[in-house]
Each structure stands twice: as C-alpha cells, then as structure tokens.
Amino acid sequence: MFLLVRRDLSQKYRKLKLGYLWAILEPLGMSVTMWFVFEILLGGRKMGGQPYYLFLTVAILPWWWFTSGISSSTKAFLGFSRTLPVSVLPTQFSVVRVLITRTFDFLFSLPLILFAMLITWSFPDIQIGFFFLAFVIQLVLMYGLSLLVASISVLVPDFARIVRIILRAAFYLSPVLYSLALVPEGARSAAALNPLAGILSLYRVGWWPDEHVPGFGYALSFGVSLFFLIAGIITFRRLEHRILKEA
C-alpha cells in the first residue's frame, strides 16, 4: 500500500515544474484570496477570530483535504477498473489508497499554518491537542463518505457532478469563512448536523478557545461521522459484486 501511494504521489506531481509545492500553493492561494476579500475589501465585517488570516488558514486546509478527498473518491474504483478484478488486495483498498494520498497532501500543506502563525505572531495554547482529535474524526468521516461516494459513482455516472454541487454548497454551509458563533441561535442546532461544524471548531480552539461548541455539538459531529462510516461500509459491501462487474 505504501508503494502504491508513493507512486500515486509521484505520478501526480512529476509533470509539474513546482512538484509537491502545489500541495501548498493551491490552499495558500485560496486563503490569501478569501483573506483579501473579507478582511480588506469587507474589513468592517468581522467574520471570525483575529488575526483573520490565521483563522482562515486553520480551517481552509482541512476543508481542502475534505473536498479533494471526496471529489477524488468518485473515481476511486473507476480509476483502477483494469486491475480491480484481479487485484490481490481487498476492493476497498482503492478508496483507502486515494484517501491516504489526499491525506499526505494535507500533511504537506500544514507548514502554511506555521507560516500564518509567524506572520501574525499568534500561537496556540495547550488546547492545540484538539487539532489532532479533529484530524482523527475527519479521517473517519472521509473514509465513510469516500466508500459511499465511490460505490455509488460506479453505478450512477452522473453522481460525480452531484457530488461537486454538494461540495460547493457545503463550503458555505460549513464554518470555513466565518465563526460558528455568528450563526443565529435558532439555527445552530441545524448547523450542528453538519459534521464539519464541530470538526472545524476543534481545529481552531487551540488559538480561539471561544470557538468551542457545546458538548452536544461535538457529540452530534462525531455521531454523524460514525453514521457515514457505517453507511459507507454497508453500501460498499452490498454493492461490491456489482462494482467489480461494472468497474
């Protein structure tokens, strides 16, 4: 598996002159653009914690990991259709392979947070430990969703387009650009149904302790993540024979 992931990463970047730097440049461009729009052009509106550039960066990197991982999973089985029926590895390893590759992209991009801390001179407290908890919960969520999306995509050719539309909507429905505290009180219960709400809050609390959500919100985020994990596994197991046939 390690050799396969290493080969995927090499093939992904070897034709690009900047190589692995693109794992940093793409989310960097996104965070700088969002910072310029919401902090400079719309500077009178406080969207989240200060310094806002760091606030953005801490959430954009996990979001980039999430959206790239789920998008790539639409082709997880289709991309290995020639080798899938004869592979000695379990079928779901195609999804694991894609997920690990995207996780390495995320890990490569983490120096952007260090860069943001240095230019804003803002450093976390002991609650930075929640960052690693958020990483684990997001990994669980992404594995379940990736299995679900990859399985359906083999049988429904248009599903990849539907996933892209959902991801665009999820970007604005998740507290990437804004603090969850800005969501009206009456809408917070509904917002908590989005598992990324609690996950992104956990990523941020090391710098902004007031980003903590009530325990119920965290329980809901983990519960929904667990639900998608179970749903993904069940869907894959029921469709595996059709996946091998259709892929």
C-alpha positions, 0 to 999 in steps of 0.5 A, a space after each residue: 500500500 505504501 508503494 502504491 501511494 508513493 507512486 500515486 504521489 509521484 505520478 501526480 506531481 512529476 509533470 509539474 515544474 513546482 512538484 509537491 509545492 502545489 500541495 501548498 500553493 493551491 490552499 495558500 492561494 485560496 486563503 490569501 484570496 478569501 483573506 483579501 476579500 473579507 478582511 480588506 475589501 469587507 474589513 468592517 465585517 468581522 467574520 471570525 477570530 483575529 488575526 483573520 488570516 490565521 483563522 482562515 488558514 486553520 480551517 481552509 486546509 482541512 476543508 481542502 483535504 475534505 473536498 479533494 478527498 471526496 471529489 477524488 473518491 468518485 473515481 476511486 474504483 473507476 480509476 483502477 477498473 483494469 486491475 480491480 478484478 484481479 487485484 490481490 488486495 481487498 476492493 476497498 483498498 482503492 478508496 483507502 489508497 486515494 484517501 491516504 494520498 489526499 491525506 499526505 497532501 494535507 500533511 504537506 500543506 500544514 507548514 502554511 499554518 506555521 507560516 500564518 502563525 509567524 506572520 501574525 505572531 499568534 500561537 496556540 495554547 495547550 488546547 492545540 491537542 484538539 487539532 489532532 482529535 479533529 484530524 482523527 474524526 475527519 479521517 473517519 468521516 472521509 473514509 465513510 463518505 469516500 466508500 459511499 461516494 465511490 460505490 455509488 459513482 460506479 453505478 450512477 455516472 452522473 453522481 460525480 457532478 452531484 457530488 461537486 454541487 454538494 461540495 460547493 454548497 457545503 463550503 458555505 454551509 460549513 464554518 470555513 469563512 466565518 465563526 460558528 458563533 455568528 450563526 443565529 441561535 435558532 439555527 445552530 442546532 441545524 448547523 450542528 448536523 453538519 459534521 464539519 461544524 464541530 470538526 472545524 471548531 476543534 481545529 481552531 480552539 487551540 488559538 480561539 478557545 471561544 470557538 468551542 461548541 457545546 458538548 452536544 455539538 461535538 457529540 452530534 459531529 462525531 455521531 454523524 461521522 460514525 453514521 457515514 462510516 457505517 453507511 459507507 461500509 454497508 453500501 460498499 459491501 452490498 454493492 461490491 459484486 456489482 462494482 467489480 462487474 461494472 468497474 
